[in-house]
Amino acid sequence: MTRLQFRLVSAGALLLLALAPALLSPFSITLLNFIGIYALAVLGLVLLSGIGGMLSFGQAAFVGIAAYATAWLTVKAGYSPWIGLVVGVVLTGLVAAILGAVTLRLGGHFLSLSTIAWGLATYFLFGNLPMLGQYNGISEIPPISIGGYALSSSNSIYYLIWAFLIVSLVLAANLLDSREGRAVRALRGGQVMTESLGINPFRVKLITFVIAALLSALSGWLYAHMSRFVSPAPFDVTVGILYLLMAMVGGMAYLSGAIVGAAIVTLLKNSIQDWLPVIAPGASGQLEIIVFSVLFILLLQRARSGVVPFALRWLPRVQPTPPLAAGSLEHRQQPERGQPILTVAGATRRFGGLVAVDNVSFELIAGEILGLIGPNGAGKTTMFNLITGALPLHDGKISFLGRDISRRAQRQIARAGIARTFQHVKLRKTMTLLDTVLLGTYGRTRSGFFAGVLRLDRAEEARAQAEAMRQLQRVGLADRAFELAGNLPLGNQRLLEIARALAADPALLMLDEPAAGLRAAEKAELARLLEALRAEGLSILLVEHDMDFVMGLVDRTVVMDFGAKLCEGTPAIVRRDPRVQEAYLGGVA
Amino acid sequence: MNGEIAAILAMDGIASGAIYVLIGLGLVLIFAVTRVIFVPFGDIAAFTALSLASLETGGRPGTVGLVAVLAILATAVEATALVRNRALHRLPRALLFYLVLPLVPAAAVWFAAGTTLSMPLRIVLSLALVLPIAPLLDRIVFRPIADASVLLLLTVAVALHFALSGLGLMFFGPEGVRTKPLTDTVFDVAGLIVNGQTLLILAASIAFCGLLFLYFEFTIQGKALRATAVNRIGARLVGIRPTSTGTIAYLLASLLAGISGVLIAPVTTIFYDSGFLLGLKAFVGAIIGAMVSYPVTALGAVMVGLLESYTSFWLSAYKEVLVFGLLIPVLLWRSLSFSGTEEEEAEE
C-alpha cells in the first residue's frame, strides 16, 4: 500500500467516524464515547508500559485526579469546565512528576507494585475527603460548552471525545518517530544500552510517565463532563487493571492497540452484561469480574502480543517513508594523530575480595587500533566497563581528550566521544535498522519532546537520517534500512551496532569482542571496515579473543592476566614475550 | 493522648503487625522460590477466616466448592499436559495429587457439616481446607508460564486476585463474619489490660517465624527451597525440581496465611474481599524488606501495624491512605540505596 492509499483509507475512516451519529443509534454512540474515553487513558498506558516498559496498574488514579479536579472546580467553585481542564491537566502532571521522581529509579516490578499502592491510596483519598463528597462523589457536573453551545447530549460530546483521541494519537505517533521517541522505544533495552547512547534514561522515563498521566487526565476530564457525575469507584485499581487488559488485548506495543483494545473490551463488557443475567440470574455482578479476570489470565498465558500485530499480518504493509536525507550533521574534528587520547592511570576495581582490575595503566594514541587481550577472567570486560563508566573506579584515573572522566556518568562519557558496542548484542529487535542507527545520533541532535510531538524537528531529523543512512551504507546494510533489527543474522547485528556507534561521531570506538560468532568471510569484512575507519582518523579500542583477527589488525596490544597488565607493544613484540606465552599456553616446554 | 492509650494502641498495632508478618513472610517465600509476587495471598487468609466462621455456625464453608472447582481445573490442566507429553503412566499420581488429596479435607467438611466440632478441630479443618488453594492455582495459572518475566507473573497475579474475589463472593456471599475469640482470658500487666487474644497472636506469630527458621536451617527440604531461591538453574542441576519446591513453598506460605486468617478472624470482621488489603499491607512490609529479607520484612510488617493503629486513632478515615502512602517514602529510600543491578528485560 502506498502512502497515498494509506491517507485515503485514513480519510475514509475519519469520514465514517464523523457520520456515525447520523448512522448509529444513540446507544451505540454512548458506547463509542466510552471507547474513546477509555482509549485515551489506554493510549498513555501503551506509551508507558507497552513501549516504555514501565508497567502501571495505577493509570485510573490519574484519570480520577483530573475528573475530580474539574468536578470540584465546576460544581463547588463554579468555574468553566475549560478551567477544569487546565487545572486537571496541570495537577495530574504535577502529581505524576512527583510520583515518578520517587519511583522511576526502581527496578521493574517494584515500580509496578508502587503503582498499585498509590492507586489504592488515591482511591481511599477520594472516598474519604469530605470536600470531594466521600463515597457519594460529586454530582450535577455541568456539560462542556463550546462558544455557548453546551455539549450535553452524547451525540455532541462524541465529536469532542474523538477529536481529542485522534489528535492525541497523531501526536503520540509523531513522538515515537522523533529523537526522544526513539529513546522511549530504546528504554526496554536496559540502562547500560541507553546510557551508552548518551540518553538519560531516568529523564526519558519521567517525561513518558508524565505524558501517560496527561493522556489519562484528558480522559478523566471528558469522563467527568460526559457522565456528569464522579465517584471513587471508576478510578479504583480494578479499573487500572481493566485498562491494562484493554492495552493487552489490542496490542501493548502499538498505539492503535489502544483503540482496538478499548473497543473490544468495552463491547465485550457490554455483551457480557447482556447475557450473564440470562445464564446466571442473580450472580451476574461477580461473574463479570471472573470472566474478565480469567480472560485476562488466558491472554497473558497464550496471546501476549494482542490483536493488532495479528491483524497487521493480514493487512497490506504501508510503504515505509523514504529517508528525509538532506544535509548532514556536524562532524567532530578528530584529534591529531600521534597524540594520546585515552590515558588509563593505575585503574583499580575490586569485587569484594577479588581485585578484577589491579593498578592497570596504558595509553591509547589517536588514530591507532589498540587491542586489549588476555585469557578468560583477565579483567578485560571490567576494564572496558571502567572506561565507559558502566562501573565506577575504586582507584586510579582515566582521562579522555585531556579531561578526567573517572567520575563521570556513562552518558556523559558517551557524549564526550566514546561510542561502544556490546559483547552480547544490545539491539531493540522491533526497531528498524534505520531507527537503530538514528539512536546513535541522539547525542549529536537537540530536538526535545515538544519539537518531536509537533513535528518541529524535521530539518534536524532529515540531517540525522542522512547521517544514519551513510553509516548503514558504510557497514553494507543500507539496502535493508527498513527491516527489523531482530531479523538480521548475528554477524549483521554486530555490524549494525558498529553503525549505531559510528552515528554518534565518536573520537574513540570501543568494540567488545566484535568478531565473536562471525564466520571467516564476515571477519575479513569487519577487519576491512575497521582499517578503513582507522584510515579516517578514528581511534579504536578492541577487546577480542580471536588472536588471528587481533594480531593482523592492531597497531599495538595491551595484555592483561589476573587483573594486572602483563605487557604491551606491537603484535610482534607481544607474541615473543615469554610471560604472554606462559599466560596463554601455561608455560613453554 | 495519654500513656495508657499510647500503650493500648501500640499493643493493637503490634498484634495486627504480627498478623501481617505471617502473610509477609509467605509473600517473600513464594517470591524467592517462584518469582511470583502472589498478590492473592491475602485472599487465602480471608478465606480461612470465612471457612472457620462457617464451621462455627455449623454451615458448609464455600471453600468446599472453591477447592472442588480448582481441583477439577488443575486435574484437567495436568492431564492435558500429560497426554500431550505422552506420559500417561503418570496419570494416577497426578489424579492423587491434584484431585484426591485436595478433596479429602473438603469431603471431611462436607460430611461433618451440621455436627458441632470442637474449636481445635474447626481450626485444623479450615486450615486443611484452604491449604490446597494456592498450590492448585499455581498449577493452573503460573506453571504454564513459569519462565515468564517477573512483571508478567505479577500482572497475572493481580488478575488472579480479581478472579478470586469474584469467586469468593460467589462461594461465601457478601456477609462479613467474625469468629468467637480463641481465648477469653485477660491479663493485668502493671495496670494495663492485655487481651489473651493479643498475646496469642504474638505467640503464634513468633512461634511460626521460629519454625520457619528451623525449617530453612535444619531440613533438607528447607535447604532445597533456599537453593531454588538463590539460583533456579543451579538448584535444578543438583537434582532439585523447581516445580515441587514451588508446591512446597505455596503450601508452607498458605499455612502461614491460614494461621494469620485464624488469628485475625476474632479481631476484625472479614468479608470475601478483605484479603486484598490484608495482603497489600503485608506487602508494604515485604517491600521494606526488599522482597528478600525475612527479618526486615517482619520488622516492616510490624511497622505497618503500628502506623495503622496510631493513624486509626488520629485520622481513622485516612488510615488506608496513609498506609499505602507510606510506601512512597519507603520506595524513595529503597531507590536511593538501590545498588543498580541491571535487570535485562526479555522482549516478548
Interface residues (C-beta under 8 A of the other chain):
Chain A: G53 L55 F57 L99 V102 T103 R105 L106 G107 G108 H109 F110 S112 L113 S114 I116 A117 W118 L120 A121 F124 L125 N128 R188 G190 Q191 V192 T238 I241 L244 L245 A283 G285 Q286 L287 E288 I289 I290 F292 S293 V294 F296 I297 L300 Q301 R304 S305 R428 K429 T430 G486
Chain B: I37 V39 V141 P144 I145 S149 V150 L151 L152 L154 T155 V156 V158 A159 L160 F162 A163 S165 G166 L167 L169 M170 L277 L280 F283 V284 I287 A317 Y318 E320 V321 F324 G325 L327 I328 P329 L331 L332 R334 S335 F338 G340 T341 E342 E343 E344 E345 E347 E348
